[in-house]
């Protein structure tokens, strides 16, 4: 059997050689080259035609040779008329044109959901600017606080400062707006009611603002299901009134699925957590966080080193907590930091001078810490610092003449410190001070 296969193979090779020998030398060489060449793009997908790219690369773009000459007269007239119309490049531009706005329809079911929402909300109609514009007779594109996309879906709802006092619960029609990406109920008075659990149904939410809206009690676990959230703002702090809290779920449970989160505002929310707990909760779940504001959140210290994993942080506000710890030097490693507020938070010891010299830093507030000491370093030319507040601390020594390099400085407060010496003459050149 094996001898038979070898015989067949020899016969096949002989036939190929005979065929090649019958081809003229010129074509034989060409065939050999073609047979020996390797495909440089083996395993790679073909290039996709891109008209914009082709027009940039091509010496003779195809647009120069498109003609309506071969079209019938009616079709030619139609194409020329169509070419004369301006097509908006954005929804905002389209809505500014009455003809386009009229052509953009709002889906009837979502329109009715909004009217149903208005009917159950308790609000001051005399003070309202947005809800009062929602009516059957009015063009839905003119409804205040509502943003529709080109397909007629509601994608954003801004009902901030509408004097709403109630009528918002988990059965609200708002939770049927499945395409909603932005929701703002800030600055209303919901009479210390709880945040409805229905938020878990709004899976496309990117922006959620319930700041100073009058909610209190436990923040619902359903918020943790909103995996696309970019911004959360639950800020609310008025002494003597009920506040929001994070117990069950705690902070770790709230952010465990929020990997896209960039901005977290929990001012005044009762988080009640120790340094290692809240620092690790954030560093392990929201790696791209840029804004962290946790003033008056009943946090304790020390600040855990895991916090420095949040390399994108640009704003850190931790005022009015009780850390009772040294100021960590790793705060100088946030190279994108623009705002650092640590007033009245119990930090003590010597403040690291490196933090002053973060090139992007615009706001630094270390006030009301009698156990915090340090000195003000030399400032480089064209520093970014615009606000410097060191009042009621133990900072001492001389204020350097290089403070005059802070041309953007609008506020400086050194009251109650232990500085000595004359006020630098260079401060006369700080024309932005108010």
N, C-alpha and C positions, 0 to 999 in steps of 0.2 A: 504493500500500500504506500509506504514511504517513498520507494523508488519511483512509483507511478507519479506522485506529486512532484518530485524533483524533475522528472522528464517533462511534465506539463509546464513547469516554471521556465525551463531552458527554452522550450519552444516559444513561449510568450516573449521572452527577452530577445530571441532571434528575430521575431516578427517586428518588434519595436525598432531594432537596429536597422532592419531592412527598410522600414518606412522612413526613418530619419535619413538614410543614405540616398533615398530617392528625392529628397528636397534639395533645392539649389543651395549652394554654400551660403549665399546672402541670407536667406530665410532660416537656414539651419542655425546661424549664429544668433539671429534674433530670437528664435525659439529657445535656444539654450539660455540666453539672458533672461527671458521671461520666466523660464522654468526655475532658474537659480535665484531670482530676486525674492526678497522677503517682504511681506506686508508690514509696513511700519505701524499701521493702525489696527493690527489684529486684536480682537477682543474689546475694541473701543467703539462706543456708539457713534453713528454718523453725526456730522454737524447739522444742527437745526437751522433752517433758513430764517434769518432775521432781517426784515426789510430795512430797519434803521441802520443796522450794522453794514448791510450790503451797500447802502447809499453812501456811507462814510468811506467804504473801501473802494467802491467801484469808480472807475474813471468816467464811465458812461451810465449813470443811474437810470434804472428802468422807467422812473417817473417822467423822464424827458421824452420818452417814446410812446407813452400811453395816449391814445387818441380815441375820440368818439366818431371818427370819420365813417367807420363801418356800421354804425348803428342806424336804425330806422329813425325817421324824423321825430316821432313822438317820444321814443326812448332817449334820443339825444337831448330833447328839450327837458325831459325829466331829470337826467343826470346833471345837466347844466344848472337847473333850478336847485337841485339837491346840493351841489357844490357851493352855491351862494350862501347857504345857511351856516351860521356859526354854531358849532357844537360845544357846549360847556365842558370844561375839563374837570369840574368838581361839582358835588351836590350843592355847595354853597353858591357857586356861580349860577347854577341852574335855577335855584330858588330866588335869586335876585332878578331874574328875567320873568315877567308876568306870564308870557306864553309858555315857557318851559315849566314854570310852577304849576300852571293849570293842567299841563299834560301829565305831571307826576301825581299819581293817585295814591291815596292812603288806603291800605287794606281795610275793608269795612269791619271785619271782626275785631281788628286791633283798635280801630276808631271807637267801636262800641265798648271795648274793654276800658278805654280811657274815660268815656262818659260815665260808665258804671263806677269807676274809681272816684270820679268827681262827686257823684251822687251820695257816696257813703262817707267821704271825708268831711270832717268838721273844720271849717275854716272861716276866717273873717272876710267876707266878700267885699266889704268896703275898702279893705287894705290890700287885697290880692291884686297882683299884676298879671298872673299867669293862668290860674285856674278859671278866673272869670271869663277868659277868652275862649274857653272850650264850650262849644255849643253845636247843635245839629245844623244850624243855619250857616255857621262860619266855615270858611275854607280851612280844612284841617292843617294845611301847611302854615297857616297863620297862628296856630295854637301856641300860646306862650310856654316855653320850657320843654317843648317836644321836638326831638330831631328824628326825622324819618329818613330811611335810606331809599335808594332808587327803586327798590322792589316794593316799597310801601310798608315796610316793617318799622316799628318804633325801635330805635337803637340807643336813644339817650333820653332821660327824663330828669329835668332840673326843677324841683319844687322847693328850692331853698327859700327861706324868708317869706313864706306864704301864709304865716299865722295859722298853721294847721295845729289843731289841738286834739284830734282823735279820729277814730274811724278806720284805723290801719291795723289789720290783724292778718293771721296766716291764711285766711280764706279770701283775702283781697284779690281783686281781679288783676292787680299789677303783677302777680306771680304767674300769670298766664302769658306774659309778654316774653316769649322764649328767645327773642333776638336782642333783648335788652343788654347793652354793654356798659352803660353809665347810668348811675342812679344817685341823686343828690337830694337829701331831705334835711340838709343842715339848717340850723337857726329856726327851728319850729318849737312848739311846746306840746309834746305828746304826754304831758302830765305824769311823767315817771312810769309809763307803761313799759313792758318788756319788748325787746326787739323780736318781731315775729320769726318763727322758725321756717316760714315759707321761703326765706331767702335761698335755701338749698335748691330750689327749683330753677333759679336763674343762673344756669351753668355757663353763660357767655359773659357774665359780668367782668369787667376789667377795672371799673372805678366805682367805689362805694363810699359815700360820705354821709354819715349820720351824726356829724359833730354838732354839739350844742342843740340837739333836737329834742331834748327832754326825756330820753329813754333812761331806764335804770334797770338794776338787777343783772342776772347772769347773761353774758353774751352766748347765744345759742351755738351748739356744736355744728349746726348746719352751715354756718359760715365757712367752716374748714373744707367744705365740699367745693367751694368756688375756686377751682384750681387755676383759673386764668386771671385772677385778681392781680392787678398791678399796684393799686392804691387802696388802702383801708384807712378811713379816718373816723374814729369813735371818740374823738376828743370831747371832754365835757368836765368842767371843774368849777363848781361854785360852792364855796364853803357852807356846810350846814344842810345841803340837799342830798338826796340819795344819788348814788353814782352807779355806773356800770362796773362789773367785776368779772374776773377770770379765775374761777375756782374749778368747776367741772363743766366745761373743759377749762384746763389751765392754759397758759401761754403756749406750751409745747404742743398741746393737742390742737389749738387754734391754727397754728402755722404749719403743721406737719405736712400738709399737701399743697401749700401755697408757694411752690418753687419759683413762680414768676414774679413774686412780690418785689416791688422796688421801694415803696413808701409805706411806712407804718406809723400812724399817729394814734397813740393811746393816752394822750394827756388826761390825767385825772382818773383813769381806769384803775380799779383796785386789783393789781396783779399779785401783790404780796408774795414775792419770790426772792430767794437768795441769789447772790452773784453768779455762782456756778450754774445754777438751775436756769436762769433766764438767758444768760450769755450763751450757754450751750444749746438751748432750745432754738435760738435765732441762728447761730452759726451753722447748725446742722441741717436746717430746713430752708432758709432763705438766703442762699449764698450770694445773690446779686443785689441785696438790699442797699439802697442809696441814702434813704432818709429814715432815721430812727429817732422818734420823739417819745420819751417816756417820763415826762415830768410828773411829780406828785402821784406816783404809781405804787408807793409803799415798797419800794425795792430796797434791798440791803446788799452789802458788799462782802468781800472785795470784788472789783471788776475782774472777771475771769479772762485769762489770756486767750481763750477760744474766740473771744470777740474780734480779735485781730484777723481772723479768717475772712471777715466781711470787708474785703479789700476795696470795694466800690463805695464805701460810706462817704458821703459828702456832708451830711448834717447829723450831729449827735447832740441831743437835748436831754439831759438827765437831771434837771433842776429839782430841788425840793424832794429829795430822797434821803436815805440815811445809810450811806455806804460805810462810814466809819473805817476808812482804809487810806493807804497811801495812793497818791495819783500815779497810775501805771505809766511807765515810760513808753509802752507800746502805742500809746495814743499818737506819738510822733510819727508812727509808721503808716498812718492813713494819708497817703500822698494826694488824695483828691479832696481832702477835708476843707470845707468852706465855712462851717459853723460849728462851734464847740461851746455849749452852755452847761456849766457845772455849778451854778450858784446854789448856795444853801443845801448842799448834798452831803456834808459830813466828811469830805476828803481832807486830808491833812498831810503834813510833812513838807518837803521841798518840791516846788513845782518844776518839772523838767523844762529847761530853757529851749530844748529842741522843738517843743510844741509851738513856741512863738514864731519859729522860723519855717514853719510849713508854708511853702510859697503860695498856696491857694487860699490860705486862711483869711477870711473876711470878718468874722465875728468871734470874739473870745470874751466870755463872761465867767469870771471866777469869784464873783462877789459873795459876801456874807459867809466867809469861812475864816474864823479867827485863829484857827490852828494851821492855816496854810501860809507858808512863807516862800520867799524866793526873791529874785532880782530881775529887772528888765534887761534883756541882752541888747546888743547892737542890732539895728535893723538894716537890711540891705536896701539898695536903691529900688524905687518903684514897688514897694511892698503892697500887698493886696489888702492889708488890714484896714477895715472901715469902722469897726466898733471894738473898743478895748475897755473893759470894765473890771477893775481890780479892787473896788471899794470894800472897806471893812475886812481886809486881810492883813497879814503880817509882811507883805512885800516891803522891801527896804532898799537902801542904797541910793544912788543917783539915777535920775531919769536920763538916759543917754541922749547926746545931741543928735544922734542919728534918728531919733523919733521924727525929725523933720522930713525923713525920707518917705513917711507914710502919707503921701499926697491925697489918698482917698479917705483919710480918717474924718469921720463925721461926728463921732462921739468918743470921749475919753473921760473916765471917772476913776480917780485915784484917791477919793476921799476916805479918811479913816485908815490910811496905810502909814507905814513908818519911813517914807521916803525922806531924804535929806538933800540939802544943796539948793541951788537956784533953779528956777524953771528955765529950760534950754531956750536960747534965743531962736533956735530953728523952728520952734512951734509957731512963730509969727507967720511962717509961710504955709501953715495948714489952713488954707482958705475955705475948706469944706466943713470945718467944725461948726456945729450949731449949738 
